[in-house]
Amino acid sequence: MKIRHGFTLIVLLLAAGCSSPGETVDQYLGSVYRGQFDNSYQYICNADRQKVDLDQYREQMEQALPEFVRSLYNHYDWQITSVDIQQTKATVKVQFTYPNFPKMLGEIFGSNWRRAYTDPAAAEMADRQLRTLYAEKPPPLLTADQTYKLVKENMQWLLFFDWAAKQEE
């Protein structure tokens, strides 16, 4: 009888979506950098989803991460460097390694490299040229640290970006 109850408890915990803060951040980042924005949205807490719906989120992410950024996904890497859990809140620190887009776009557009983020024709040109330039060789890389806040909702860790406060600014 004891084994059966233990098995039932494990199944219930798995069905409830129980996760660790590090796993949530890892799944979120993987979805984001693969351009799977509908999937990444599920890792965001309800308070933030009440402020930014899926369509708004998808539009914001497509602007922030245009196709030329996502096309180099295999050059992104991140490592969870620390996880701090305080009851229903958590902080996850991540070290990123990612393509140095200012340098790479500077090779294409010179000092006007930012236009690849605002001009659709320039973004398309950047996508084609970056795919060609870095098909055979690795791009120049940068490393940076970022911290994510999470909250526990319904036994699942979800990212908290505090979009309500950002909308008030």
C-alpha positions in Angstrom: 0.0 0.0 0.0 2.8 2.4 0.9 4.4 2.1 -2.6 1.1 2.8 -4.3 0.5 6.0 -2.3 4.1 7.2 -3.1 3.6 6.6 -6.8 0.2 8.5 -6.7 1.9 11.4 -5.0 4.7 11.5 -7.7 2.1 11.4 -10.5 0.1 14.2 -8.9 3.1 16.4 -8.5 4.2 15.9 -12.1 0.6 16.5 -13.4 0.5 19.8 -11.4 3.5 21.1 -13.3 5.9 21.2 -10.4 9.2 22.7 -11.5 12.3 24.4 -10.2 13.1 28.1 -10.8 16.2 27.1 -12.8 14.2 24.7 -15.0 11.6 27.4 -15.7 14.2 30.0 -16.7 16.0 27.4 -18.9 12.8 26.4 -20.7 11.7 30.1 -21.1 15.1 31.1 -22.6 15.1 28.1 -25.0 11.7 29.0 -26.2 12.5 32.6 -26.6 15.7 32.1 -28.6 14.1 29.5 -30.9 11.4 32.1 -31.6 8.7 30.0 -29.9 7.0 33.0 -28.3 3.6 31.3 -27.7 5.4 28.6 -25.7 7.7 31.1 -23.8 4.6 33.0 -22.7 3.4 30.1 -20.6 6.4 30.6 -18.3 5.3 34.1 -17.3 3.3 34.7 -14.2 -0.4 35.6 -14.2 0.1 39.2 -12.9 2.3 39.9 -15.9 0.0 38.1 -18.4 -2.9 40.3 -17.1 -0.9 43.4 -18.3 0.5 42.0 -21.6 -1.6 39.5 -23.5 -0.1 36.9 -25.8 -0.5 39.0 -29.0 1.2 42.0 -27.4 3.9 39.8 -26.1 4.5 38.1 -29.4 4.7 41.5 -31.2 7.2 42.8 -28.6 9.4 39.8 -28.8 9.4 39.8 -32.6 10.6 43.4 -32.5 13.2 42.7 -29.8 14.5 39.5 -31.4 14.1 39.9 -35.2 14.7 36.9 -37.4 18.4 37.7 -37.9 18.9 37.4 -34.1 17.0 34.1 -33.9 18.8 32.7 -36.9 22.0 32.4 -34.9 20.3 30.5 -32.0 22.8 27.7 -32.0 25.5 30.3 -30.9 23.5 31.3 -27.8 24.4 29.6 -24.5 23.5 30.3 -20.9 24.4 28.8 -17.6 22.4 29.1 -14.4 24.9 30.5 -11.9 22.7 30.7 -8.8 19.2 30.0 -7.6 17.9 31.7 -4.4 14.5 30.5 -3.2 12.6 32.3 -0.4 9.3 30.6 0.1 7.2 31.5 -3.0 9.7 33.9 -4.6 13.0 33.0 -6.3 15.9 34.7 -8.0 17.8 33.0 -10.8 21.1 34.4 -12.0 22.2 33.5 -15.6 25.4 34.0 -17.4 24.8 34.4 -21.2 27.1 34.0 -24.1 25.6 35.3 -27.3 26.6 36.8 -30.7 28.0 40.3 -30.6 25.4 41.8 -32.9 26.7 45.4 -32.7 30.1 44.3 -34.1 28.5 41.9 -36.6 26.0 44.4 -37.9 28.7 47.1 -37.9 30.5 45.0 -40.5 27.4 45.2 -42.7 26.0 48.7 -42.0 28.9 50.6 -40.4 27.9 53.1 -37.7 24.3 52.9 -38.7 24.0 49.2 -37.5 20.9 49.9 -35.3 18.7 50.3 -38.4 18.7 46.5 -38.7 16.3 46.6 -35.6 14.0 49.2 -37.0 14.0 48.9 -40.8 12.4 45.7 -42.1 14.4 45.8 -45.4 17.7 46.2 -43.4 16.7 43.4 -41.1 16.1 41.1 -44.0 19.5 42.1 -45.5 21.2 41.5 -42.2 19.6 38.1 -41.9 20.8 37.0 -45.3 24.3 38.4 -44.8 24.8 37.1 -41.3 23.7 33.6 -42.3 26.3 33.7 -45.1 29.1 35.3 -43.1 28.7 32.9 -40.2 27.7 29.7 -41.9 31.2 28.4 -41.8 32.7 30.2 -38.9 31.5 31.2 -35.4 30.4 34.8 -34.8 32.2 37.0 -32.3 30.6 36.5 -28.9 29.9 38.5 -25.8 29.2 37.4 -22.2 26.8 39.1 -19.8 24.9 38.3 -16.6 21.2 38.7 -16.0 18.9 38.1 -13.0 15.4 36.8 -13.3 12.7 37.0 -10.6 10.1 34.2 -10.3 7.0 33.5 -8.2 5.4 30.3 -7.4 1.8 29.9 -8.6 -0.2 26.7 -8.4 2.9 24.7 -7.5 4.8 26.0 -10.6 7.6 28.5 -10.8 6.9 31.4 -13.3 8.8 34.4 -14.3 7.9 37.8 -12.9 8.9 40.8 -15.0 6.7 43.3 -13.1 5.1 44.6 -16.3 2.5 46.5 -14.2 5.2 48.8 -12.7 6.9 49.2 -16.1 3.6 50.4 -17.7 3.3 53.1 -15.0 6.7 54.5 -15.8 
